[in-house]
Amino acid sequence: MEVQVNAGQLVCAIAGQEISEAVEKLTSEFRTRTTEMLQRFVQSTPSASRTFELENDLFVGLRDLGQELIQWLFTSLEPELEQMPGTVKHRGASYRRLAEKTRRADVLTRFGKVVLVRSGYRRGRSGQTIFPQEILLGIENGFTPAAADRVGRQFAATGSSQGRTLETIEDQMGERIGTEKLRKLVGSLAENLEPLRQDAQVEKLTSLLSAARNKQQKPVLSVSRDGVALGLAPWSYFEMASVATISVLVEGKRMGTVYLGCKPEENQKTLSAQLTRLLAETIRRCRHQLPEIVYVTDAGKIETAYWKNTLRKFFVDGKRIKITRVVDYYHASERLTKIADALKFAGDKSKRQAWLERSRKMLLETGGHGRVLRSIAEMRKLYGYKKSASEDAEKAEKYLRRYRRFMNYAAMKKQDYPIGSGVVESACKQIVSERMKLSGMRWLRPGAQRAMTLRCILLSGVWEAVYKNFLASKPTVNDLMQLETR
């Protein structure tokens, strides 16, 4: 069997001498300009306004130098047309070289826009056209990998928006781009990074667990989920988006957290599936060193359904995994508040406050839940409920009775289990409120999911790992060159 590569090459071999000469020429021009700039500055008495101008001029000069170096490199990489291979292969299909190179002037780098003059290859007579140089350099949607990384991070950042992202691009890269180009990039990033998210999150969680064990500490894996209202376009109505977290805790302190978020959807099916896969894979990687696992949430409809249908009898590779459920203490305390508000204390606010504080503390004590229920019964018999608040108070009583087995807070605290769902409530704020509920923001569902995907990757602290894996999956020269077997 003989393997032959079609004649031609996709990348030029640039000599070291040629690189040195180009760098020397471009940096020489930069040195000359910078020297003159600094000399002008020192020839007069320094001032705040002149320092301001110097810094900005130097920043622009450095950015221009980077742009010139990238422009030279990209221009030098591709051979002349006649030296290029006649065919290339991409994603299982063959493409034939076009007769002329074409020019693309809108490629955005970290240093601004550069121009590509590159060879195109077409599938058949009127099929898709690809450009090997763009594929090999990792250029998608007119962005180099570094520029796309920077823009993606900015788009996902706290307090950001489409407009602020465009302003940042103009400020840092010296170029203005349109909203459509930005949206295409964000969509492409979300689509490409999401399949790599889980592995990076599992790696982070298992690293945190291993670090705790290496210090002879007992880690706890805390799982939570919640919903948060999100404004949807075009009619500005609100529906519940969903958020989930998995955290590693040691002695009650949070060591790290990974985040999941999904657009509004009936019964939050997508989030449930993502959370189940993430938890199962994390457990699988732990092998025989399983941590204690706790599910901490309010007793909402979807949170409870997920417990009953999935976590109560959770199996990984045929082995049942023990998971302890905790109903959030602060939501339980809210029920005590409703009962206190309903009791007829004849306007005596101090008596109401004293009973409420005593009941909240009692709920945290050993055997305190039973004493709280007896206290409620006694107070109701003694004072009764206001007619206007009796329905809410009775619902609160029912809540406390129904979920009593998940409210043994004293025992849970002794085992360093979390008793509050503050982490996931904070996640709702971080993922949605601080990025997607700024003034006037309304979202179409696909756009909302893209934003949540990128934001969860960023907040989980795995952006760099996910992005590196994404770049590593890009085609190489050997992937593109057409191979023939004889």
C-alpha positions as CSV (number, residue, x, y, z in Angstrom):
1,M,0.0,0.0,0.0
2,E,1.4,3.4,-1.0
3,V,0.2,6.7,0.3
4,Q,0.8,9.8,-1.8
5,V,0.0,13.4,-1.1
6,N,-1.3,15.5,-4.0
7,A,1.3,17.9,-5.4
8,G,1.6,21.2,-3.7
9,Q,1.6,22.6,-0.2
10,L,-0.7,24.6,2.0
11,V,1.9,26.5,4.1
12,C,5.1,28.1,3.1
13,A,8.4,27.3,4.9
14,I,9.6,30.7,6.0
15,A,13.3,30.9,6.7
16,G,14.5,32.2,10.1
17,Q,16.5,34.9,8.3
18,E,13.4,36.2,6.5
19,I,11.5,36.4,9.8
20,S,14.4,38.2,11.5
21,E,14.6,40.8,8.7
22,A,10.9,41.4,8.7
23,V,10.8,41.8,12.5
24,E,13.9,44.1,12.4
25,K,12.3,46.3,9.8
26,L,8.9,46.7,11.5
27,T,10.4,47.1,15.0
28,S,12.9,49.6,13.7
29,E,10.1,51.8,12.5
30,F,8.4,51.4,15.8
31,R,11.5,52.3,17.7
32,T,12.0,55.4,15.7
33,R,8.4,56.6,16.3
34,T,8.6,55.7,20.0
35,T,11.9,57.4,20.5
36,E,10.6,60.6,19.0
37,M,7.5,60.3,21.1
38,L,9.4,59.9,24.4
39,Q,11.8,62.7,23.5
40,R,9.0,65.1,23.0
41,F,7.6,64.1,26.3
42,V,10.8,64.7,28.3
43,Q,11.6,68.0,26.6
44,S,8.8,69.8,28.5
45,T,7.6,69.7,32.0
46,P,5.4,66.6,32.6
47,S,1.7,67.2,33.2
48,A,-1.3,65.0,33.7
49,S,-2.7,65.8,30.2
50,R,0.7,65.1,28.5
51,T,1.0,61.8,30.4
52,F,-2.5,60.9,29.3
53,E,-1.6,61.5,25.6
54,L,1.7,59.6,25.9
55,E,0.1,56.5,27.3
56,N,-2.6,56.4,24.7
57,D,-0.2,57.1,21.9
58,L,2.1,54.4,23.1
59,F,-0.8,51.9,23.4
60,V,-1.9,52.7,19.8
61,G,1.7,52.3,18.6
62,L,2.1,48.9,20.2
63,R,-1.2,47.8,18.8
64,D,-0.2,49.0,15.3
65,L,3.1,47.1,15.6
66,G,1.3,43.9,16.5
67,Q,-1.1,44.5,13.6
68,E,1.8,44.9,11.2
69,L,3.6,41.8,12.4
70,I,0.4,39.7,12.1
71,Q,-0.3,41.1,8.7
72,W,3.2,40.2,7.5
73,L,3.0,36.7,8.9
74,F,-0.4,35.9,7.5
75,T,0.6,37.3,4.1
76,S,3.8,35.2,4.0
77,L,2.2,31.9,5.1
78,E,0.4,30.9,2.0
79,P,2.3,29.8,-1.1
80,E,1.7,31.2,-4.6
81,L,-1.4,29.8,-6.3
82,E,0.4,27.4,-8.6
83,Q,2.2,25.9,-5.7
84,M,-1.0,25.0,-3.9
85,P,-2.4,21.5,-4.0
86,G,-5.1,20.9,-6.6
87,T,-7.5,19.4,-4.1
88,V,-8.0,19.4,-0.3
89,K,-10.2,17.3,1.9
90,H,-12.4,18.8,4.6
91,R,-15.0,17.0,6.8
92,G,-15.0,14.0,4.5
93,A,-15.5,15.9,1.3
94,S,-13.1,16.9,-1.5
95,Y,-12.7,20.5,-2.7
96,R,-11.0,21.7,-5.9
97,R,-8.8,24.8,-6.1
98,L,-10.2,27.9,-7.7
99,A,-8.4,29.8,-10.5
100,E,-7.6,32.9,-8.5
101,K,-7.0,34.0,-5.0
102,T,-9.5,36.4,-3.3
103,R,-9.1,39.2,-0.8
104,R,-10.7,39.4,2.6
105,A,-10.3,42.7,4.5
106,D,-12.4,42.2,7.6
107,V,-10.3,39.7,9.7
108,L,-10.2,41.0,13.2
109,T,-7.2,40.2,15.4
110,R,-6.3,41.3,18.9
111,F,-4.4,44.2,17.2
112,G,-7.1,45.3,14.7
113,K,-8.1,44.2,11.2
114,V,-5.8,42.6,8.7
115,V,-6.2,41.6,5.1
116,L,-6.0,38.1,3.8
117,V,-5.3,37.2,0.2
118,R,-6.1,33.5,0.1
119,S,-6.8,30.6,-2.2
120,G,-10.3,29.2,-2.2
121,Y,-11.4,25.6,-2.8
122,R,-14.9,24.7,-4.0
123,R,-16.9,21.5,-3.7
124,G,-18.1,20.6,-7.2
125,R,-19.1,23.4,-9.6
126,S,-21.4,25.4,-7.4
127,G,-21.0,23.9,-3.9
128,Q,-19.5,25.4,-0.7
129,T,-16.2,27.2,-0.9
130,I,-13.6,26.9,1.8
131,F,-10.3,28.7,2.5
132,P,-7.6,26.5,3.9
133,Q,-5.6,29.4,5.3
134,E,-8.5,30.6,7.4
135,I,-9.2,27.0,8.6
136,L,-5.5,26.4,9.5
137,L,-5.2,29.8,11.3
138,G,-8.5,29.1,13.2
139,I,-10.3,32.1,11.7
140,E,-14.1,31.8,12.0
141,N,-16.7,34.5,11.3
142,G,-13.8,36.9,10.6
143,F,-12.1,36.6,14.0
144,T,-8.8,35.1,14.8
145,P,-8.7,32.7,17.8
146,A,-7.3,35.2,20.2
147,A,-9.8,37.9,19.1
148,A,-12.7,35.5,19.4
149,D,-11.6,34.5,22.8
150,R,-11.3,38.1,24.0
151,V,-14.7,39.0,22.5
152,G,-16.4,35.9,23.9
153,R,-15.1,36.6,27.4
154,Q,-16.3,40.3,27.2
155,F,-19.7,39.3,26.0
156,A,-20.1,36.9,28.9
157,A,-18.8,39.3,31.5
158,T,-20.8,40.7,34.4
159,G,-22.6,43.9,33.4
160,S,-21.8,43.5,29.7
161,S,-24.2,43.8,26.8
162,Q,-24.0,43.8,23.0
163,G,-23.3,47.5,22.9
164,R,-20.6,47.4,25.6
165,T,-19.0,44.5,23.8
166,L,-18.8,46.5,20.6
167,E,-17.4,49.4,22.5
168,T,-14.7,47.2,24.0
169,I,-13.7,45.9,20.6
170,E,-13.3,49.4,19.3
171,D,-11.4,50.5,22.4
172,Q,-9.0,47.5,22.6
173,M,-8.7,46.5,19.0
174,G,-9.2,49.8,17.3
175,E,-11.9,48.6,15.0
176,R,-15.7,48.9,14.8
177,I,-17.7,45.8,13.8
178,G,-21.5,45.3,13.3
179,T,-23.9,43.6,15.6
180,E,-24.6,40.8,13.0
181,K,-20.9,39.9,13.0
182,L,-20.8,39.8,16.8
183,R,-24.0,37.7,17.0
184,K,-22.5,35.1,14.5
185,L,-19.4,34.9,16.6
186,V,-21.3,34.4,19.9
187,G,-23.5,31.8,18.3
188,S,-20.5,29.9,16.9
189,L,-18.6,30.1,20.3
190,A,-21.6,28.8,22.2
191,E,-22.2,25.9,19.7
192,N,-18.5,24.9,19.7
193,L,-17.7,25.3,23.4
194,E,-20.9,23.7,24.9
195,P,-19.9,20.1,23.9
196,L,-16.6,20.6,25.7
197,R,-18.0,22.2,28.9
198,Q,-18.9,19.1,30.8
199,D,-15.4,17.4,30.7
200,A,-13.8,20.7,31.9
201,Q,-16.3,21.0,34.7
202,V,-15.8,17.4,35.8
203,E,-12.0,17.9,35.8
204,K,-12.4,21.0,38.0
205,L,-14.6,19.2,40.5
206,T,-12.5,16.1,40.7
207,S,-9.3,18.2,41.1
208,L,-11.0,20.0,44.1
209,L,-12.0,16.7,45.6
210,S,-8.5,15.3,45.2
211,A,-6.9,18.4,46.7
212,A,-9.2,18.0,49.8
213,R,-8.4,14.3,50.2
214,N,-4.7,15.0,49.8
215,K,-4.9,17.3,52.9
216,Q,-6.8,14.6,54.8
217,Q,-10.0,16.6,54.6
218,K,-13.5,15.3,54.1
219,P,-15.1,17.0,51.0
220,V,-18.8,17.3,50.4
221,L,-20.4,17.6,47.0
222,S,-23.3,20.0,47.1
223,V,-25.9,19.9,44.3
224,S,-28.5,22.7,43.9
225,R,-30.9,24.1,41.3
226,D,-33.4,27.0,41.1
227,G,-35.3,29.1,38.7
228,V,-35.1,32.8,37.8
229,A,-37.4,35.0,35.8
230,L,-36.1,36.2,32.4
231,G,-37.6,38.7,30.1
232,L,-38.3,37.4,26.6
233,A,-38.7,39.2,23.3
234,P,-40.7,40.4,21.5
235,W,-43.6,40.8,23.9
236,S,-41.6,41.5,27.1
237,Y,-43.2,38.7,29.2
238,F,-41.2,36.8,31.8
239,E,-40.7,33.0,32.0
240,M,-38.5,31.0,34.4
241,A,-35.0,30.2,33.2
242,S,-33.2,27.5,35.2
243,V,-29.8,27.4,36.9
244,A,-27.9,24.6,38.7
245,T,-24.7,24.4,40.6
246,I,-22.3,21.7,41.9
247,S,-19.9,22.8,44.6
248,V,-17.1,21.2,46.6
249,L,-17.2,22.1,50.3
250,V,-14.7,21.3,53.0
251,E,-15.6,22.0,56.7
252,G,-18.6,24.0,55.5
253,K,-16.5,26.3,53.3
254,R,-16.9,26.4,49.5
255,M,-13.8,25.5,47.6
256,G,-15.2,25.9,44.1
257,T,-18.4,25.7,42.1
258,V,-19.4,24.9,38.5
259,Y,-22.5,26.3,36.9
260,L,-25.2,25.3,34.5
261,G,-27.9,27.5,33.0
262,C,-30.7,27.0,30.5
263,K,-33.3,29.2,28.8
264,P,-36.9,29.0,29.9
265,E,-38.3,25.6,29.1
266,E,-41.3,23.5,30.2
267,N,-40.3,21.4,33.3
268,Q,-36.6,22.4,32.8
269,K,-35.9,19.1,31.0
270,T,-32.6,20.3,29.4
271,L,-31.1,21.5,32.7
272,S,-32.2,18.2,34.5
273,A,-30.4,16.2,31.8
274,Q,-27.2,18.3,31.9
275,L,-27.1,18.2,35.7
276,T,-27.6,14.4,35.8
277,R,-24.8,13.8,33.3
278,L,-22.5,16.2,35.0
279,L,-23.1,14.6,38.4
280,A,-22.9,11.0,37.1
281,E,-19.6,11.7,35.3
282,T,-18.1,13.4,38.4
283,I,-19.1,10.4,40.5
284,R,-17.7,8.0,37.9
285,R,-14.3,9.8,37.9
286,C,-14.2,9.5,41.7
287,R,-14.3,5.7,41.5
288,H,-14.1,4.3,45.0
289,Q,-13.4,7.6,46.7
290,L,-17.0,9.0,46.7
291,P,-17.6,12.1,48.7
292,E,-20.7,12.8,50.7
293,I,-23.3,14.2,48.3
294,V,-26.0,16.6,49.3
295,Y,-29.0,18.0,47.3
296,V,-29.9,21.4,48.8
297,T,-32.9,23.3,47.4
298,D,-36.2,24.8,48.2
299,A,-39.1,22.3,48.1
300,G,-40.4,23.8,44.8
301,K,-42.3,21.7,42.3
302,I,-39.5,21.1,39.9
303,E,-36.8,20.8,42.5
304,T,-38.9,18.1,44.3
305,A,-39.7,16.3,41.1
306,Y,-36.0,16.1,40.3
307,W,-35.4,14.6,43.7
308,K,-38.2,12.0,43.4
309,N,-37.5,11.0,39.8
310,T,-33.7,11.2,39.7
311,L,-31.7,11.7,42.8
312,R,-33.6,9.7,45.4
313,K,-32.6,6.5,43.7
314,F,-29.5,7.5,41.7
315,F,-27.5,4.9,40.0
316,V,-24.1,5.2,38.2
317,D,-22.9,2.1,36.3
318,G,-25.3,-0.1,38.2
319,K,-24.3,1.2,41.7
320,R,-26.7,3.1,43.8
321,I,-25.3,6.4,45.0
322,K,-26.4,7.8,48.4
323,I,-27.6,11.4,48.2
324,T,-28.9,13.3,51.2
325,R,-31.6,15.9,50.6
326,V,-31.7,19.2,52.5
327,V,-34.6,21.6,52.3
328,D,-33.1,25.1,52.5
329,Y,-33.2,26.4,56.0
330,Y,-34.0,30.0,54.9
331,H,-37.0,28.9,53.0
332,A,-38.2,27.0,56.0
333,S,-37.7,30.2,58.1
334,E,-39.8,32.1,55.6
335,R,-42.7,29.7,56.5
336,L,-42.2,30.6,60.2
337,T,-42.5,34.2,59.2
338,K,-45.8,33.6,57.5
339,I,-47.1,31.9,60.6
340,A,-45.9,34.7,62.9
341,D,-47.6,37.2,60.6
342,A,-50.9,35.3,60.8
343,L,-51.0,34.9,64.6
344,K,-53.3,37.4,66.4
345,F,-50.8,39.1,68.7
346,A,-53.1,42.1,69.1
347,G,-50.6,44.3,67.5
348,D,-47.8,43.4,69.9
349,K,-44.9,43.4,67.5
350,S,-42.4,42.5,70.2
351,K,-44.2,39.3,71.1
352,R,-44.4,38.3,67.4
353,Q,-40.7,39.0,66.9
354,A,-39.7,37.1,70.1
355,W,-41.6,34.0,69.1
356,L,-40.3,34.1,65.5
357,E,-36.6,34.5,66.6
358,R,-37.0,31.7,69.2
359,S,-38.6,29.4,66.6
360,R,-35.9,30.0,64.0
361,K,-33.2,29.2,66.5
362,M,-35.1,26.1,67.8
363,L,-35.3,24.8,64.2
364,L,-31.5,24.6,64.2
365,E,-31.3,22.6,67.4
366,T,-31.3,18.8,67.9
367,G,-35.0,17.7,68.0
368,G,-35.9,21.3,67.3
369,H,-38.3,20.6,64.4
370,G,-40.7,18.7,66.6
371,R,-40.6,21.4,69.2
372,V,-41.3,24.1,66.6
373,L,-44.4,22.2,65.4
374,R,-45.7,21.9,68.9
375,S,-45.0,25.5,69.5
376,I,-47.0,26.5,66.4
377,A,-49.9,24.3,67.6
378,E,-49.9,25.9,71.0
379,M,-49.6,29.5,69.7
380,R,-52.4,28.8,67.2
381,K,-54.6,27.5,70.1
382,L,-53.8,30.5,72.2
383,Y,-54.0,33.3,69.7
384,G,-55.5,31.9,66.6
385,Y,-54.9,33.0,63.0
386,K,-56.1,36.2,61.3
387,K,-58.8,35.3,58.8
388,S,-57.0,37.2,56.0
389,A,-53.7,35.3,56.6
390,S,-55.0,31.9,57.7
391,E,-54.7,30.2,54.3
392,D,-51.0,31.2,53.9
393,A,-50.3,30.1,57.5
394,E,-51.9,26.7,57.0
395,K,-49.8,26.2,53.8
396,A,-46.7,27.1,55.8
397,E,-47.6,24.5,58.5
398,K,-48.2,21.9,55.8
399,Y,-44.8,22.7,54.3
400,L,-43.0,22.3,57.6
401,R,-44.7,19.0,58.3
402,R,-44.4,17.5,54.8
403,Y,-40.6,18.1,54.5
404,R,-39.6,17.5,58.2
405,R,-37.3,14.6,57.4
406,F,-35.2,17.0,55.2
407,M,-34.9,19.6,58.0
408,N,-32.7,17.9,60.5
409,Y,-30.4,20.8,60.5
410,A,-28.5,20.1,63.7
411,A,-27.4,16.7,62.4
412,M,-26.6,18.1,59.0
413,K,-24.4,20.9,60.4
414,K,-22.4,18.3,62.4
415,Q,-21.6,16.5,59.2
416,D,-20.5,19.8,57.5
417,Y,-23.5,19.7,55.1
418,P,-24.8,23.0,53.8
419,I,-28.2,23.9,55.0
420,G,-28.8,26.8,52.7
421,S,-29.2,27.2,49.0
422,G,-27.4,30.5,48.9
423,V,-24.9,29.2,46.3
424,V,-27.6,28.5,43.6
425,E,-29.5,31.7,44.5
426,S,-26.3,33.6,44.0
427,A,-25.8,31.8,40.7
428,C,-29.2,33.0,39.6
429,K,-28.0,36.5,40.3
430,Q,-24.6,36.0,38.7
431,I,-25.7,34.1,35.6
432,V,-28.9,35.9,34.8
433,S,-29.5,39.1,36.8
434,E,-26.0,40.6,36.5
435,R,-25.8,40.0,32.7
436,M,-29.2,39.3,31.2
437,K,-31.6,41.5,33.2
438,L,-29.9,44.9,32.7
439,S,-32.1,47.8,31.9
440,G,-34.4,47.1,28.9
441,M,-32.9,43.7,28.1
442,R,-35.2,41.2,26.4
443,W,-34.1,37.9,24.9
444,L,-35.1,35.5,22.1
445,R,-34.7,32.0,23.4
446,P,-31.8,31.0,21.2
447,G,-29.8,34.1,22.1
448,A,-30.6,33.6,25.8
449,Q,-29.2,30.1,25.7
450,R,-26.0,31.3,23.9
451,A,-25.4,33.9,26.5
452,M,-26.1,31.5,29.4
453,T,-23.8,28.9,27.9
454,L,-20.8,31.3,27.6
455,R,-21.5,32.8,31.0
456,C,-21.6,29.5,32.8
457,I,-18.3,28.4,31.2
458,L,-16.8,31.7,32.3
459,L,-18.2,31.7,35.9
460,S,-17.2,28.0,36.3
461,G,-13.5,29.0,35.8
462,V,-13.1,26.6,33.0
463,W,-13.1,29.0,30.0
464,E,-9.4,28.7,29.3
465,A,-9.5,24.9,29.5
466,V,-12.6,24.6,27.3
467,Y,-11.2,27.1,24.7
468,K,-7.8,25.3,24.5
469,N,-9.6,22.0,23.9
470,F,-11.7,23.7,21.2
471,L,-8.6,25.0,19.4
472,A,-6.9,21.6,19.7
473,S,-9.9,20.1,17.8
474,K,-9.3,22.3,14.8
475,P,-8.1,20.8,11.5
476,T,-4.4,20.5,10.8
477,V,-2.5,20.5,7.5
478,N,-2.7,16.7,7.3
479,D,-6.5,16.8,7.9
480,L,-6.9,19.1,4.9
481,M,-4.4,17.5,2.4
482,Q,-6.1,15.1,0.1
483,L,-4.6,11.6,0.5
484,E,-4.9,8.9,-2.2
485,T,-4.4,5.2,-1.6
486,R,-3.0,3.0,-4.3
